[in-house]
């Protein structure tokens, strides 16, 4: 599977049409969770929407960590992740090895629209 450079891809810099024109609203809405009094999207769901690996997304975030303050992105605690697993039936087997990152609306925009 080919991975895309999230911050340098001309497809992502050209505008939000890449996501919004191709996906039903329900698909996106079903991937938004309410955690720490914020609407967020998990790294795996965000990566799936943009057809990149979760590892690639997280790699780009780490390379540009100064662009992601805590109000843009945060890592879930074990308790938060455990609660999420029970609420939405995320499988523990074969699943994540690390606690997922949660991106706020600003964090999603920063991941895909900055240069």
Beta strands, then each sheet from edge to edge (+ up, - down):
strand 1: 32-35
strand 2: 38-42
strand 3: 73-75
strand 4: 101-103
sheet 1: 1+ 2- 4+ 3-
end
